[in-house]
Amino acid sequence: MKVLFHSHFIKKYSKLSKDIRAKADERLFLFETDTKNPILNVHQLGGVWKDHWSINITGDLRAVFKFVTKDMVQFVEVDNHNNLYK
């Protein structure tokens, strides 16, 4: 899977702690190599995030993406569960 990052995602990612960025890097690499890995909990979203999908970074942190093509996604947001789905 080809992965792109929106400038908003990059800005929010850069504000994460070093430890959380390392965990995010692990999960994003896993996503690129094995999008169906159950640890990612890939799932489609609804509401304001209709047409977007999410993966778990930590117990509370999520990364939100959308499909650009069937083989390419763009990550657009990274935040905790409560901030994303309020």
CNS distance restraints for C-alpha pairs under 8 A (distance, minus, plus):
assign (resid   1 and name CA) (resid  31 and name CA) 7.78 0.50 0.50
assign (resid   1 and name CA) (resid  32 and name CA) 5.10 0.50 0.50
assign (resid   1 and name CA) (resid  33 and name CA) 6.93 0.50 0.50
assign (resid   1 and name CA) (resid  35 and name CA) 7.61 0.50 0.50
assign (resid   1 and name CA) (resid  71 and name CA) 5.32 0.50 0.50
assign (resid   1 and name CA) (resid  72 and name CA) 5.80 0.50 0.50
assign (resid   1 and name CA) (resid  73 and name CA) 7.48 0.50 0.50
assign (resid   2 and name CA) (resid  32 and name CA) 6.74 0.50 0.50
assign (resid   2 and name CA) (resid  71 and name CA) 6.14 0.50 0.50
assign (resid   2 and name CA) (resid  72 and name CA) 4.57 0.50 0.50
assign (resid   2 and name CA) (resid  73 and name CA) 6.42 0.50 0.50
assign (resid   3 and name CA) (resid  32 and name CA) 6.83 0.50 0.50
assign (resid   3 and name CA) (resid  72 and name CA) 5.83 0.50 0.50
assign (resid   3 and name CA) (resid  73 and name CA) 5.18 0.50 0.50
assign (resid   3 and name CA) (resid  74 and name CA) 5.86 0.50 0.50
assign (resid   3 and name CA) (resid  75 and name CA) 7.42 0.50 0.50
assign (resid   4 and name CA) (resid  72 and name CA) 7.49 0.50 0.50
assign (resid   4 and name CA) (resid  73 and name CA) 6.11 0.50 0.50
assign (resid   4 and name CA) (resid  74 and name CA) 4.47 0.50 0.50
assign (resid   4 and name CA) (resid  75 and name CA) 6.30 0.50 0.50
assign (resid   5 and name CA) (resid   9 and name CA) 6.21 0.50 0.50
assign (resid   5 and name CA) (resid  10 and name CA) 6.54 0.50 0.50
assign (resid   5 and name CA) (resid  74 and name CA) 5.28 0.50 0.50
assign (resid   5 and name CA) (resid  75 and name CA) 4.92 0.50 0.50
assign (resid   5 and name CA) (resid  76 and name CA) 6.46 0.50 0.50
assign (resid   6 and name CA) (resid  10 and name CA) 6.44 0.50 0.50
assign (resid   6 and name CA) (resid  74 and name CA) 6.45 0.50 0.50
assign (resid   6 and name CA) (resid  75 and name CA) 6.03 0.50 0.50
assign (resid   6 and name CA) (resid  76 and name CA) 5.11 0.50 0.50
assign (resid   6 and name CA) (resid  77 and name CA) 7.98 0.50 0.50
assign (resid   7 and name CA) (resid  11 and name CA) 6.18 0.50 0.50
assign (resid   7 and name CA) (resid  76 and name CA) 7.74 0.50 0.50
assign (resid   8 and name CA) (resid  12 and name CA) 6.28 0.50 0.50
assign (resid   8 and name CA) (resid  76 and name CA) 6.34 0.50 0.50
assign (resid   8 and name CA) (resid  77 and name CA) 6.67 0.50 0.50
assign (resid   9 and name CA) (resid  13 and name CA) 5.89 0.50 0.50
assign (resid   9 and name CA) (resid  75 and name CA) 6.43 0.50 0.50
assign (resid   9 and name CA) (resid  76 and name CA) 4.95 0.50 0.50
assign (resid   9 and name CA) (resid  77 and name CA) 4.73 0.50 0.50
assign (resid   9 and name CA) (resid  78 and name CA) 6.11 0.50 0.50
assign (resid  10 and name CA) (resid  14 and name CA) 6.06 0.50 0.50
assign (resid  11 and name CA) (resid  15 and name CA) 6.77 0.50 0.50
assign (resid  12 and name CA) (resid  16 and name CA) 6.93 0.50 0.50
assign (resid  12 and name CA) (resid  77 and name CA) 7.36 0.50 0.50
assign (resid  12 and name CA) (resid  78 and name CA) 6.43 0.50 0.50
assign (resid  12 and name CA) (resid  79 and name CA) 7.79 0.50 0.50
assign (resid  13 and name CA) (resid  21 and name CA) 6.90 0.50 0.50
assign (resid  13 and name CA) (resid  78 and name CA) 6.63 0.50 0.50
assign (resid  14 and name CA) (resid  21 and name CA) 7.76 0.50 0.50
assign (resid  16 and name CA) (resid  20 and name CA) 6.09 0.50 0.50
assign (resid  16 and name CA) (resid  21 and name CA) 5.92 0.50 0.50
assign (resid  17 and name CA) (resid  21 and name CA) 6.10 0.50 0.50
assign (resid  18 and name CA) (resid  22 and name CA) 6.24 0.50 0.50
assign (resid  19 and name CA) (resid  23 and name CA) 6.42 0.50 0.50
assign (resid  20 and name CA) (resid  24 and name CA) 6.07 0.50 0.50
assign (resid  21 and name CA) (resid  25 and name CA) 6.04 0.50 0.50
assign (resid  22 and name CA) (resid  26 and name CA) 6.35 0.50 0.50
assign (resid  23 and name CA) (resid  27 and name CA) 6.32 0.50 0.50
assign (resid  23 and name CA) (resid  57 and name CA) 6.67 0.50 0.50
assign (resid  23 and name CA) (resid  58 and name CA) 7.48 0.50 0.50
assign (resid  24 and name CA) (resid  28 and name CA) 5.98 0.50 0.50
assign (resid  24 and name CA) (resid  57 and name CA) 5.53 0.50 0.50
assign (resid  25 and name CA) (resid  29 and name CA) 6.05 0.50 0.50
assign (resid  26 and name CA) (resid  30 and name CA) 6.15 0.50 0.50
assign (resid  27 and name CA) (resid  31 and name CA) 6.07 0.50 0.50
assign (resid  27 and name CA) (resid  40 and name CA) 7.06 0.50 0.50
assign (resid  27 and name CA) (resid  56 and name CA) 7.84 0.50 0.50
assign (resid  27 and name CA) (resid  57 and name CA) 6.05 0.50 0.50
assign (resid  28 and name CA) (resid  32 and name CA) 6.28 0.50 0.50
assign (resid  29 and name CA) (resid  33 and name CA) 6.34 0.50 0.50
assign (resid  30 and name CA) (resid  34 and name CA) 5.59 0.50 0.50
assign (resid  30 and name CA) (resid  35 and name CA) 7.05 0.50 0.50
assign (resid  30 and name CA) (resid  37 and name CA) 7.70 0.50 0.50
assign (resid  31 and name CA) (resid  35 and name CA) 4.51 0.50 0.50
assign (resid  31 and name CA) (resid  36 and name CA) 7.72 0.50 0.50
assign (resid  31 and name CA) (resid  37 and name CA) 7.56 0.50 0.50
assign (resid  31 and name CA) (resid  40 and name CA) 7.30 0.50 0.50
assign (resid  35 and name CA) (resid  40 and name CA) 7.75 0.50 0.50
assign (resid  35 and name CA) (resid  42 and name CA) 7.65 0.50 0.50
assign (resid  36 and name CA) (resid  40 and name CA) 7.61 0.50 0.50
assign (resid  36 and name CA) (resid  42 and name CA) 7.28 0.50 0.50
assign (resid  37 and name CA) (resid  41 and name CA) 7.51 0.50 0.50
assign (resid  38 and name CA) (resid  42 and name CA) 7.52 0.50 0.50
assign (resid  39 and name CA) (resid  56 and name CA) 7.62 0.50 0.50
assign (resid  40 and name CA) (resid  55 and name CA) 5.18 0.50 0.50
assign (resid  40 and name CA) (resid  56 and name CA) 5.18 0.50 0.50
assign (resid  40 and name CA) (resid  57 and name CA) 7.28 0.50 0.50
assign (resid  41 and name CA) (resid  54 and name CA) 7.79 0.50 0.50
assign (resid  41 and name CA) (resid  55 and name CA) 5.63 0.50 0.50
assign (resid  41 and name CA) (resid  56 and name CA) 6.00 0.50 0.50
assign (resid  42 and name CA) (resid  53 and name CA) 6.85 0.50 0.50
assign (resid  42 and name CA) (resid  54 and name CA) 5.61 0.50 0.50
assign (resid  42 and name CA) (resid  55 and name CA) 4.75 0.50 0.50
assign (resid  42 and name CA) (resid  56 and name CA) 7.35 0.50 0.50
assign (resid  43 and name CA) (resid  53 and name CA) 5.50 0.50 0.50
assign (resid  43 and name CA) (resid  54 and name CA) 5.52 0.50 0.50
assign (resid  43 and name CA) (resid  55 and name CA) 6.87 0.50 0.50
assign (resid  44 and name CA) (resid  50 and name CA) 7.89 0.50 0.50
assign (resid  44 and name CA) (resid  51 and name CA) 7.32 0.50 0.50
assign (resid  44 and name CA) (resid  52 and name CA) 6.06 0.50 0.50
assign (resid  44 and name CA) (resid  53 and name CA) 4.24 0.50 0.50
assign (resid  44 and name CA) (resid  54 and name CA) 6.42 0.50 0.50
assign (resid  45 and name CA) (resid  49 and name CA) 5.61 0.50 0.50
assign (resid  45 and name CA) (resid  50 and name CA) 5.62 0.50 0.50
assign (resid  45 and name CA) (resid  51 and name CA) 6.87 0.50 0.50
assign (resid  45 and name CA) (resid  52 and name CA) 5.61 0.50 0.50
assign (resid  45 and name CA) (resid  53 and name CA) 5.39 0.50 0.50
assign (resid  45 and name CA) (resid  54 and name CA) 6.95 0.50 0.50
assign (resid  46 and name CA) (resid  50 and name CA) 4.22 0.50 0.50
assign (resid  46 and name CA) (resid  51 and name CA) 7.21 0.50 0.50
assign (resid  46 and name CA) (resid  52 and name CA) 7.59 0.50 0.50
assign (resid  49 and name CA) (resid  53 and name CA) 7.88 0.50 0.50
assign (resid  51 and name CA) (resid  66 and name CA) 6.68 0.50 0.50
assign (resid  52 and name CA) (resid  64 and name CA) 6.66 0.50 0.50
assign (resid  52 and name CA) (resid  65 and name CA) 5.63 0.50 0.50
assign (resid  52 and name CA) (resid  66 and name CA) 4.67 0.50 0.50
assign (resid  52 and name CA) (resid  67 and name CA) 7.52 0.50 0.50
assign (resid  53 and name CA) (resid  64 and name CA) 5.63 0.50 0.50
assign (resid  53 and name CA) (resid  65 and name CA) 5.29 0.50 0.50
assign (resid  53 and name CA) (resid  66 and name CA) 6.03 0.50 0.50
assign (resid  54 and name CA) (resid  62 and name CA) 6.36 0.50 0.50
assign (resid  54 and name CA) (resid  63 and name CA) 5.55 0.50 0.50
assign (resid  54 and name CA) (resid  64 and name CA) 4.39 0.50 0.50
assign (resid  54 and name CA) (resid  65 and name CA) 6.13 0.50 0.50
assign (resid  55 and name CA) (resid  62 and name CA) 5.68 0.50 0.50
assign (resid  55 and name CA) (resid  63 and name CA) 5.41 0.50 0.50
assign (resid  55 and name CA) (resid  64 and name CA) 6.62 0.50 0.50
assign (resid  56 and name CA) (resid  60 and name CA) 7.52 0.50 0.50
assign (resid  56 and name CA) (resid  61 and name CA) 6.26 0.50 0.50
assign (resid  56 and name CA) (resid  62 and name CA) 4.79 0.50 0.50
assign (resid  56 and name CA) (resid  63 and name CA) 6.57 0.50 0.50
assign (resid  57 and name CA) (resid  61 and name CA) 5.29 0.50 0.50
assign (resid  57 and name CA) (resid  62 and name CA) 5.39 0.50 0.50
assign (resid  57 and name CA) (resid  63 and name CA) 6.69 0.50 0.50
assign (resid  58 and name CA) (resid  62 and name CA) 7.15 0.50 0.50
assign (resid  60 and name CA) (resid  80 and name CA) 5.29 0.50 0.50
assign (resid  60 and name CA) (resid  81 and name CA) 5.49 0.50 0.50
assign (resid  61 and name CA) (resid  78 and name CA) 7.11 0.50 0.50
assign (resid  61 and name CA) (resid  79 and name CA) 5.55 0.50 0.50
assign (resid  61 and name CA) (resid  80 and name CA) 4.22 0.50 0.50
assign (resid  61 and name CA) (resid  81 and name CA) 6.02 0.50 0.50
assign (resid  62 and name CA) (resid  78 and name CA) 5.66 0.50 0.50
assign (resid  62 and name CA) (resid  79 and name CA) 5.66 0.50 0.50
assign (resid  62 and name CA) (resid  80 and name CA) 5.84 0.50 0.50
assign (resid  62 and name CA) (resid  81 and name CA) 6.31 0.50 0.50
assign (resid  63 and name CA) (resid  75 and name CA) 6.86 0.50 0.50
assign (resid  63 and name CA) (resid  76 and name CA) 7.70 0.50 0.50
assign (resid  63 and name CA) (resid  77 and name CA) 5.75 0.50 0.50
assign (resid  63 and name CA) (resid  78 and name CA) 4.38 0.50 0.50
assign (resid  63 and name CA) (resid  79 and name CA) 6.77 0.50 0.50
assign (resid  64 and name CA) (resid  75 and name CA) 5.68 0.50 0.50
assign (resid  64 and name CA) (resid  76 and name CA) 5.84 0.50 0.50
assign (resid  64 and name CA) (resid  77 and name CA) 5.09 0.50 0.50
assign (resid  64 and name CA) (resid  78 and name CA) 6.22 0.50 0.50
assign (resid  65 and name CA) (resid  73 and name CA) 6.37 0.50 0.50
assign (resid  65 and name CA) (resid  74 and name CA) 5.32 0.50 0.50
assign (resid  65 and name CA) (resid  75 and name CA) 4.02 0.50 0.50
assign (resid  65 and name CA) (resid  76 and name CA) 5.46 0.50 0.50
assign (resid  65 and name CA) (resid  77 and name CA) 7.09 0.50 0.50
assign (resid  66 and name CA) (resid  73 and name CA) 5.53 0.50 0.50
assign (resid  66 and name CA) (resid  74 and name CA) 5.51 0.50 0.50
assign (resid  66 and name CA) (resid  75 and name CA) 6.57 0.50 0.50
assign (resid  66 and name CA) (resid  76 and name CA) 7.46 0.50 0.50
assign (resid  67 and name CA) (resid  71 and name CA) 7.85 0.50 0.50
assign (resid  67 and name CA) (resid  72 and name CA) 6.03 0.50 0.50
assign (resid  67 and name CA) (resid  73 and name CA) 4.33 0.50 0.50
assign (resid  67 and name CA) (resid  74 and name CA) 6.43 0.50 0.50
assign (resid  68 and name CA) (resid  72 and name CA) 5.40 0.50 0.50
assign (resid  68 and name CA) (resid  73 and name CA) 5.19 0.50 0.50
assign (resid  68 and name CA) (resid  74 and name CA) 6.59 0.50 0.50
assign (resid  69 and name CA) (resid  73 and name CA) 6.87 0.50 0.50
assign (resid  79 and name CA) (resid  83 and name CA) 6.52 0.50 0.50
assign (resid  79 and name CA) (resid  84 and name CA) 6.38 0.50 0.50
assign (resid  80 and name CA) (resid  84 and name CA) 6.38 0.50 0.50
assign (resid  81 and name CA) (resid  85 and name CA) 6.12 0.50 0.50
assign (resid  82 and name CA) (resid  86 and name CA) 5.85 0.50 0.50
